[in-house]
Structures are given as structure tokens and as C-alpha cells.
């Protein structure tokens, strides 16, 4: 069975290996370029020059890092579409299942061996790509990247391995149910894409209970916010981000020390014509706001939890696939 699986899979393995080697060369070169640029332009920069140096670093490498991260997100989808979906449908369409499934090896064992070997191959390809990307983009992520950002989180470290296994098993099970290669490939792509959108937008933030804190509105807090607006209904601070954290609050109302809303009349006590003096005056008024977030030190827990979720889903689909092929009647 191992030899047969290799014979049927060797073309895909060669293509994947060649693509991985090409990506590895590119990522190593890119990582060395970013490391050198970081050392030359960022390390030891003068306070007056650091902001422009950071913008220049982002402008030079931001698009490249985003593109290779997006490509890594597409690798599990490709594995599900081109490795998983045809695994069974190819046998059914070519009628070779009548020979293969009537040998001394049972159809359950046949599927179990193929799922095991190709799932391990999926993990190896995606894991190596993720490892290379995580190393290559490390300086960019350290300086500019958001670890909890949807694209960054899903394309770094161990989570992509879970995506790859799940996509492969999903494609296999969809093929077993649909029985036609092209519809199975299309349905696998749609289902995996939906899951990849739902996870970061609706589910990931609930994997652990968020932390809600009261933040004092001082000069540092205002410097970490995008905008502070005041109207007749009160003041709001938008876009505040705690260092390294995943912000779940995009806009918060500002309150006085006694819990009453900070009003437009109170803000007029500060001279807004001078931005620096206006900020200092606002900071002296002892204001605060509520902020909901996932702390930076939870990053690896989120990685392990999400990996476990997708591995558990993969095992569940594998169990269903083994049961379904045992009862399958063509």
C-alpha cells in the first residue's frame, strides 16, 4: 500500500518539492535582505529618524511579506483541492475501485493508509513553508506586523499545519460523497474558503475569554489611538491598541473619574488650537475608557488551541470517511 500510494502520488510530490525549494530560496534571500536593512536602518536610529526609517522599511517589504503570507494561506486550499478531492473520485471515475477494493486489503485500510501518508506529506510541506516564512518575516513582524492580525496569525508558526491536514481530509471526504472530481474540487474550495473567513472574523476571538480593562486616558494612551472625537453626545476614542495585544474594541466612550461621560463643554476648557497643549490638558483631567482585548501573552495559546481545533475536525472527518467507505456501495 505504501508503494502504491507513492506511485500514484509521486507527480504531486515532485511538483510540491520543486515549489517548496523555489519558495525556500526566495524566502532565505528576502529574510537576509530584511535582516540587513533592519540592522542598517532601524537599529541605533536617532529618535527623529526612526519614524521615517520604519515607514521606509514597511514600504520596501510590506507588499512582499503580505503576498507570501497570502500564498501560504492558499497552500492548504490547494492541497485540499488537488490532493484530497481526487483521492477517491479518481478511482471511482476510472472504475479502478472495483479492482482495488476487492483485493486482500480492505477498503478501510486502503483509505486509512492513503490518508495517513498524504496527511503527513501535507503537514510537512505546509510546516516547512510556515517555518521559512516565520523566520524570513521575523524582523518585519517584530517592527511592524500584528501577531494577531488575520493574515499574520494564519500564516505563521504551527496553525497552517492544522489548516493543511483539515483541507486534505475535507477534500477526501467531499470526494467520497460527491463522487465526481471537478464538483468535489469546487465544493472543497468553497467550504474551506468559508471556514477560513469565519474563523478569524467570528470564532477566533471567542477561543479564550477576552480581558476588559479600564485605561487611563493619558498622553501615552492618546498616542496609541487613531483619533479622539468629541460631539454633543460625548467623547470617543478610536483605534486604541495596547502593545502586542489583539484589540476587540474599535471605539470607546470616554468617562470622567466619577463615571459620567466626558462632555463637549469640558473639552472646551482645553486650548485645542495647540495640539500638544490640548493633549496635555486632556490628560490632566483624569479621564478613562473601557478596553476589551486579548493579551499579547496569549498568542501561543491561541496558536495551540486553533491547531487542536483543526486537528480534531480532521480526526472527526477521518472517522466519518472510514465509516462511509466501509458502507459504500457503488
N, C-alpha and C positions, 0 to 999 in steps of 0.2 A: 504493500500500500504506500509506503514512503517513497519507493522508487517510482511508482505510477504517478503519485502526486507531483513529484519533481518533474517528470516527463511532461505532464500537462501544464505545469506552472513555469517552466524554465524561461519561456519568452518574456512573460511578465516580470520574472525575477531579474533577467538581464536588463530590461528596459528600466526597471526601478533602480538597479545598481548604478547604471550609467547616469541617470538623472541625479542620483544622490551624490555621485562623485563630482559631477559638474557643479552642483549646488555647494558642496563642501569646499571646492576650490574658490568659488566666488565669496562664500561667507568668511573663509580664512583671510582672503585679501581685504575684504571690507572691514573685518574686525581689526586687522592690523592698521589699516588707514585711520579708523576712528580712534584707536588707542594712541596712535602717534599725534593725531590732531588734538586729542584731549590733553595729552602731556604738553604739547607746544602752546596751545591757545588758552586752555582753561586753568591748568594747574599754575598757581602763582600769579594769576592775572590781577591787575590793580582793580580796586573796587569800582572805579569809574569806567573800566573797560569790560568788566565781567558780563554785564548785561548784553552788550553788543557781541561779545565773543560767544555767548550762549545762543543768541539768535542766529549767528553765522553758522554755528555747529548744527543747529536744527535745520536751517535752510539747505545745508550741504548734504546731510544724511537722513533727514526726516522722511522723505519720499521713499528712499531705498529701503529703510527699515520697515516702513508701513507695507510696502509691496511684498517683501519677502515674508512678512508676518501674515499677510492675507493669503499668500500662496500656501503657507503651511496649513492654514485653515481649510484650504481646498484639498489637501492631500488625503485626509480621511474620506472625504466625499468621493474622490477618485477611486480610492481603494474599495469603497462600498459598491460603486457603480461598475468598475471594470474587473474587480476580483471576486466580490461577493455575489452580485446578481447573476452572472453567467455560470456560477459554480455548478448549479443543478440544472438550470434551464438548458445549458448546452447539451447535457446528457439526454434530457427529455426531447429536445428538438431533433437531435441526431439519432434518436432511438437506441443509443448505446446503453441506456439504463436497463433494457431488457436483458442485456448480457452481463453488465457489471453487477447488477443487483440479484443475479441468480447464480452467483459463484459461492465458494465456500465462505467468503467474507460477507457478513450480513450488511444490509444497507445502513443500519445504525452505526456499525463500526466504520464503514466506508465514510460516512459523513463525519463521524467523530474525529477520525484521523485527519481528514482534509481541513476541518475547522481548526483543529489544534495547530497543525503545521502552518497554515496560512494566517491564522491569528497571530502566531509568534512572528511570522515574517512582517505582518502589518505593524506590530509593535516595534520591531527592530528598525524598519525604515523610518517610521514617524518619530521614534525616540531619538534616533541619531540626528535627524533633521532638527528636532527641537533642541537637542543638546548643542548643536553647532550654532543655531540661531541665538539661543540664550547666551552663549559665550560671545558671539560676534557683536550682538547689540548691547552688551553689558554696560559699556560706557555711555551709550545713548540713553539707556533706561535709567542709569544712575543720575544723569544730568537732567533729563527732560521727561522721560517716559513715566506713565502712570501704571503701576504694577497691577492695579485692579481694573484698569481700562479694559473694555470688552475685547478689543483686538489683542492687546498685550497679554492679558491673563490667559487667553485661549491659545496663544502661540508660544508659550514659554514653559520650560520645566517639564512636569510629568503629565499634565492634563491632556495634551494632544495624544498621548498613548491610549488613554481611555476612549477618546473620540475614534481613533483608528479601529480598535477592536470592535467597538459598538457598530460603526458603519459597515464593517465587513460582515459581521453576523447579521445585521439588519438586512443587507443586500441578499445574503444567502437565504434567509427566511422568506423575504419578499419573493425571491425567485421560486422558492418551493411552493408558494401559494399561488403566484400568478402564472407560472409555467411557461412564460414567453420572455425571451431575453430583453428585447427593446422596452416593452412595458415595465418589466421589472427594474431595469436600469433607470427609467424615468421616474418611477414611483419611489425608488430608493433615494434618488437625488432630492426629490421634493420633501420626503419625510425627514431626511437628515438636515436639510436646509431649515425646515420649520423648527426642528429641535434646537439647532444652533442659534436661532433667533430668540426662541422662547427662554432658553437657559439664562443668558446674560440679562435679558430685559425684564423677566418676570419671576424667575426661580432662584437665581444665584444669591441674591441679597437676603433670601429667607433661609439659607442653609444654616446660618447662625443668627441668633437674636441680636439685632442692632443695638448699639450703645447710644443713649441720648444724654447729652451733656449741656450744661449752661456755660456759655462762653462769654467772658467779659469783653466788651467792645472797646478795646484799647487800640493803640496805634498799630501794633503787630497784627491784631485781628483784621483791622481795616486794610492793611497791606496785603493780606491773603484773600481778600474779597474782590470780586469784579466790579461791584457797583453798590452804592448805598443811596437809595432814593427816599424822598420824603414827600408826602402829599397830605391832603386833608384827613385821610384815614389813619395816618401814622407813618412810621419809618420802616423800611425793609432793607435787609442786606442780602445781596445776591451773590452766588458763586463762591461763598467762603469754603476753603478747603484746609483741613488740618493736615500737616505734613505727613505724607505717605499713606493717609487714610483713604477709604472709599466713601466719598460723601453721598449720602442718601437724601440730604436736604439741599435743594437748589435755592430756596428763598426763605428767609426767616423774618418774622416781625421783631422789631427792637423794642425793649421794655426798659422802664426806669427801675431803680433799685427796689421800689416798693411794689413792683409788678404791674404798674399801669403803663399803657402804651406811650411811647415817646412821640410827642406831637410836633406838628409843624411850627407852632408858636415857640416851643422850647428850642427848636433848632435855629430859629431866627436870632437867638441870643448870641450865637457864634458868628464871627465875621467870615462869610463864605467867599468873599472876594479874594482872600488869600488862602489857597488850598491847604497849605501846611499849617497855618494858624487855625483854620477851621477844623482840621483833623485833630489837632492837639486839644482844642476847646471841646470837641465832641467826646474825646477820650476822657476828659476830666469830669464828665457828667455821670460817671458810674452807671453806664448802660450795660445791658446784656441781651443775649438772644439764645434760643434753643437750637441745638445742632444734633442731627442724627447721622451716625456713621458706623462703618466697620473699621476697627483699629488696624493700623499697619501690621502689628504683630500677629494678626490672624491670617496673613497671606498664605502661609504654608498649610495651615489647617484647611483653608478653603481649597487649596490645590488637592490635598489628600481626600477631602470629602467628595469633591466633584469627580475625581478619578474613581473613587469607590462606587459612586452612583452609576457611572457608565459601565464599570466592570460588572456590577450587579445586574444592570439591564442586559448586558451581553450574556451573562450566565442564564438569565431567565429566557431570553430568546433562544439560546442554545438548547436548553431543556425542551422548549416548545418544538424546535426544529427536529430534534431527535425523536420526540414522540410522534410528530406529524409524519416523518418519513417512514417510521415503522408501520403506521396505519395507512400509508399512501397506497392508492390503487390507481394506476394509470388507465 
